[in-house]
Amino acid sequence: MKLLAALGVAALAACAQPFGPREHPLVGRIWDVRAAQFVTSDELFERAARARYVILGETHDNPEHHRLQRVVLEALTGRGEKRALAMEQFDTDYQAAMTAAQARGADAEAVADAGHFDRRGWNWPLYRPLVELALERGWPLVAANLSREAARAIVADPARADLPPAPPAVAAALERDIIDGHCGAAPEAKRLAGMVQAQRARDARMAAVLRPGSVLIAGAGHARRDRGVPLYLSSSDVLSIAFIEVEPGRSKPQEYLDGASYDYLWFTPRATREDPCKQ
């Protein structure tokens, strides 16, 4: 179950017509949430180079988000940074096989095979350049996600998550995300509770596998400081960057904020997609 994929597409699908590069004033600009000002990409890269953990939050089907992720990774390598690349798109069950493949010099395709990458579900061509960069630079590849089977088991029995109760605000926010991801149709209460726990378990698993110096590729929901992976990291030295699709009629960065959920917003055109709620 790719819960974040469903959430990201459904939440951003309305009016999903792409803008040309100059048709929206925010496209290409980077907003520093804490400082409440625009910054240059070089300023962002310098900040990322100093961070213990970097999370690059994406909309999964937006090619521009993946292009910019590689831009960030290349900027870090250009500053002499040796990192580990953790990816939501690989399940932790296959970490040993991925590590062995990388140790024997496998190419991106072979590493994807070792990690049982769901090429159709995740649109492999969008992620291949990121895996290739890690292999070229000798960065360890880290499988970060809970398996689909484990997530389903938690949905069926929330106690399997082995997590303390969620703070009410976090639980309520995740419930809203899930309902939005189901086009406004709320699942049955018990199933909804299980889905909340599964989402929390995914975030906790991603946090658990991150080593100092990691860059995490994940959906923007996972990058949220208020209810995503940062909540489960033992260190506060985490930089959360969200690639945000612009929307018609919203030309101020503050209009895209939901609290101080991210450190930076990097604005991009919208991807062309069908509205998943049509049916």
C-alpha positions as CSV (number, residue, x, y, z in Angstrom):
1,M,0.0,0.0,0.0
2,K,1.6,3.2,-1.1
3,L,-0.3,5.5,1.2
4,L,1.8,8.5,0.7
5,A,1.6,8.1,-3.1
6,A,-2.2,8.1,-2.8
7,L,-2.2,11.1,-0.5
8,G,0.2,13.1,-2.6
9,V,-1.7,12.6,-5.8
10,A,-5.1,13.0,-4.4
11,A,-4.3,16.1,-2.4
12,L,-2.6,17.8,-5.3
13,A,-4.7,16.7,-8.2
14,A,-7.3,19.5,-8.3
15,C,-6.7,21.9,-11.2
16,A,-3.7,19.7,-12.2
17,Q,-2.8,21.7,-15.3
18,P,0.9,22.4,-15.6
19,F,2.3,25.9,-15.7
20,G,5.1,27.0,-18.0
21,P,8.3,28.1,-16.3
22,R,7.3,31.7,-16.3
23,E,3.6,31.5,-15.8
24,H,3.6,31.4,-12.1
25,P,5.7,33.8,-9.9
26,L,6.8,31.2,-7.5
27,V,8.1,28.5,-9.9
28,G,11.8,27.9,-9.3
29,R,12.0,30.0,-6.1
30,I,13.0,28.7,-2.7
31,W,11.3,29.9,0.5
32,D,13.1,29.7,3.9
33,V,10.2,29.0,6.2
34,R,11.9,30.0,9.5
35,A,13.4,33.2,8.1
36,A,10.3,34.0,6.0
37,Q,12.3,35.0,3.0
38,F,13.5,33.7,-0.4
39,V,17.0,32.2,-0.6
40,T,19.2,31.1,-3.4
41,S,19.9,27.5,-4.2
42,D,23.5,28.0,-3.1
43,E,22.3,29.1,0.3
44,L,20.1,26.1,0.6
45,F,23.0,23.8,-0.5
46,E,25.3,25.3,2.2
47,R,22.6,24.7,4.8
48,A,22.1,21.1,3.6
49,A,25.8,20.4,3.7
50,R,25.8,21.2,7.5
51,A,22.8,19.1,8.3
52,R,23.1,15.6,10.0
53,Y,20.0,14.4,8.1
54,V,18.4,15.8,4.9
55,I,14.9,14.9,3.8
56,L,13.8,15.7,0.2
57,G,10.0,15.5,0.1
58,E,8.5,14.9,-3.3
59,T,5.2,14.4,-5.1
60,H,6.0,11.0,-6.5
61,D,4.8,11.5,-10.1
62,N,6.4,14.9,-10.7
63,P,9.5,14.6,-12.8
64,E,10.7,18.0,-11.9
65,H,10.9,17.0,-8.2
66,H,13.2,14.1,-9.1
67,R,15.3,16.3,-11.3
68,L,15.8,18.8,-8.4
69,Q,16.5,16.0,-5.9
70,R,19.4,15.0,-8.1
71,V,20.5,18.7,-8.2
72,V,20.6,18.7,-4.5
73,L,22.6,15.4,-4.3
74,E,25.1,16.7,-6.9
75,A,25.5,19.9,-4.9
76,L,26.4,17.9,-1.8
77,T,28.9,15.8,-3.7
78,G,30.4,19.0,-5.1
79,R,31.1,20.1,-1.6
80,G,32.9,16.9,-0.8
81,E,30.0,15.4,1.0
82,K,30.0,11.6,1.4
83,R,26.4,10.6,2.2
84,A,24.1,7.6,2.4
85,L,21.1,7.7,0.1
86,A,17.9,6.3,1.8
87,M,14.8,5.8,-0.3
88,E,11.2,5.2,0.6
89,Q,10.9,3.2,-2.6
90,F,12.9,0.3,-1.3
91,D,11.6,-2.0,1.5
92,T,14.0,-2.7,4.4
93,D,13.4,-6.4,3.9
94,Y,15.7,-6.3,0.9
95,Q,18.6,-4.3,2.4
96,A,21.0,-7.2,2.6
97,A,20.5,-8.0,-1.0
98,M,20.9,-4.4,-2.1
99,T,24.1,-4.0,-0.1
100,A,25.5,-7.2,-1.6
101,A,24.6,-6.0,-5.1
102,Q,26.3,-2.7,-4.5
103,A,29.4,-4.4,-3.1
104,R,29.9,-6.4,-6.2
105,G,29.6,-3.4,-8.4
106,A,26.1,-3.9,-9.7
107,D,24.5,-1.3,-11.9
108,A,21.3,0.6,-11.1
109,E,19.1,-2.0,-12.8
110,A,20.7,-4.9,-10.9
111,V,20.4,-3.0,-7.6
112,A,16.7,-2.3,-8.4
113,D,16.2,-6.0,-9.0
114,A,18.0,-6.9,-5.7
115,G,15.7,-4.4,-3.9
116,H,12.6,-5.7,-5.5
117,F,11.9,-2.2,-6.8
118,D,8.2,-1.9,-8.0
119,R,9.1,-0.4,-11.4
120,R,5.5,0.2,-12.5
121,G,4.2,1.4,-9.1
122,W,7.1,3.8,-8.5
123,N,7.8,4.8,-12.1
124,W,11.4,3.6,-12.2
125,P,12.8,6.0,-14.8
126,L,12.1,8.9,-12.4
127,Y,14.2,7.2,-9.6
128,R,17.0,5.6,-11.7
129,P,19.1,8.8,-11.9
130,L,19.1,9.0,-8.1
131,V,20.2,5.4,-7.7
132,E,22.9,5.9,-10.5
133,L,24.3,8.9,-8.7
134,A,24.6,7.0,-5.4
135,L,26.4,4.2,-7.2
136,E,28.7,6.6,-9.1
137,R,29.7,8.4,-6.0
138,G,30.0,5.3,-3.8
139,W,27.2,6.3,-1.5
140,P,25.6,3.4,0.4
141,L,22.0,2.9,-0.7
142,V,19.6,2.4,2.2
143,A,16.2,0.7,1.9
144,A,13.9,2.8,4.1
145,N,10.3,1.6,3.9
146,L,8.2,-0.8,5.8
147,S,7.1,-3.6,3.6
148,R,3.6,-3.7,2.1
149,E,2.9,-6.9,4.0
150,A,4.0,-5.4,7.3
151,A,1.9,-2.3,6.7
152,R,-1.2,-4.4,5.9
153,A,-0.7,-6.4,9.1
154,I,-0.6,-3.1,11.1
155,V,-3.8,-1.9,9.4
156,A,-5.5,-5.1,10.5
157,D,-4.1,-5.0,14.0
158,P,-2.8,-1.5,15.0
159,A,-1.0,-3.0,18.1
160,R,1.5,-4.5,15.7
161,A,3.0,-1.1,15.1
162,D,4.5,-1.3,18.6
163,L,4.3,2.5,19.0
164,P,3.1,4.6,21.9
165,P,-0.3,6.3,21.3
166,A,-0.1,9.2,18.8
167,P,-0.5,12.7,20.2
168,P,-4.1,13.7,19.5
169,A,-3.0,16.5,17.1
170,V,-0.8,14.1,15.1
171,A,-3.5,11.4,15.0
172,A,-6.1,13.9,13.8
173,A,-3.8,15.3,11.1
174,L,-3.0,11.8,9.8
175,E,-6.7,10.9,9.7
176,R,-7.4,14.0,7.6
177,D,-4.5,13.1,5.3
178,I,-5.9,9.6,4.8
179,I,-9.5,10.8,4.3
180,D,-8.2,13.3,1.7
181,G,-6.3,10.5,0.1
182,H,-9.5,8.6,-0.3
183,C,-11.2,11.6,-2.0
184,G,-13.1,12.6,1.1
185,A,-14.5,9.1,1.9
186,A,-13.6,8.2,5.4
187,P,-12.7,4.5,5.9
188,E,-14.4,2.6,8.7
189,A,-13.2,3.8,12.1
190,K,-11.2,0.7,13.0
191,R,-9.5,0.6,9.6
192,L,-8.8,4.3,9.8
193,A,-7.1,3.8,13.1
194,G,-5.0,1.0,11.6
195,M,-4.0,3.1,8.6
196,V,-2.9,5.9,11.0
197,Q,-0.7,3.5,12.8
198,A,0.7,2.1,9.6
199,Q,1.6,5.6,8.5
200,R,3.3,6.2,11.8
201,A,5.1,2.9,11.5
202,R,6.5,3.9,8.1
203,D,7.8,7.1,9.4
204,A,9.4,5.4,12.4
205,R,11.0,2.8,10.2
206,M,12.5,5.4,7.9
207,A,13.9,7.3,10.9
208,A,15.3,4.1,12.4
209,V,17.4,3.2,9.3
210,L,18.8,6.7,8.8
211,R,22.5,7.0,9.7
212,P,24.2,10.3,10.3
213,G,24.8,11.9,6.9
214,S,21.8,10.4,5.3
215,V,19.7,12.0,2.6
216,L,16.2,10.5,2.5
217,I,14.0,10.5,-0.7
218,A,10.4,10.3,0.4
219,G,6.9,11.7,-0.2
220,A,6.4,15.2,1.1
221,G,4.1,13.9,3.9
222,H,7.0,11.9,5.3
223,A,9.2,15.1,5.3
224,R,6.8,17.0,7.5
225,R,8.3,18.1,10.8
226,D,5.0,18.1,12.6
227,R,4.0,14.5,11.8
228,G,6.6,12.8,9.6
229,V,10.0,11.2,9.9
230,P,11.6,14.1,11.9
231,L,9.3,13.2,14.8
232,Y,11.0,9.9,15.2
233,L,14.7,11.0,14.8
234,S,16.7,11.2,17.9
235,S,18.5,14.2,16.6
236,S,17.0,17.6,15.9
237,D,19.7,18.3,13.3
238,V,17.4,17.5,10.3
239,L,16.8,19.6,7.3
240,S,13.4,19.2,5.7
241,I,13.0,20.3,2.1
242,A,9.6,20.0,0.3
243,F,9.2,20.4,-3.4
244,I,5.8,22.0,-3.8
245,E,3.7,22.2,-6.8
246,V,2.3,25.7,-7.4
247,E,-1.4,26.3,-7.7
248,P,-3.5,28.9,-9.6
249,G,-4.3,32.0,-7.5
250,R,-1.8,31.2,-4.8
251,S,1.3,33.4,-5.4
252,K,2.6,33.9,-1.8
253,P,4.7,31.3,-0.1
254,Q,2.7,31.6,3.1
255,E,-0.4,30.3,1.3
256,Y,1.3,26.9,1.0
257,L,2.3,26.6,4.6
258,D,0.5,24.3,7.1
259,G,2.3,25.4,10.2
260,A,6.1,25.3,10.1
261,S,6.1,21.8,8.7
262,Y,9.2,22.2,6.5
263,D,12.4,24.1,6.6
264,Y,12.3,25.0,2.9
265,L,9.8,25.1,0.2
266,W,11.1,24.7,-3.4
267,F,8.3,25.7,-5.8
268,T,7.9,23.8,-9.1
269,P,5.3,23.5,-11.9
270,R,2.5,21.0,-11.5
271,A,2.8,17.7,-13.1
272,T,0.1,16.7,-15.6
273,R,-2.1,14.0,-14.2
274,E,-5.6,12.7,-14.2
275,D,-7.8,13.6,-11.3
276,P,-7.8,10.3,-9.2
277,C,-11.2,11.3,-7.7
278,K,-13.0,11.4,-11.0
279,Q,-14.1,7.8,-10.4
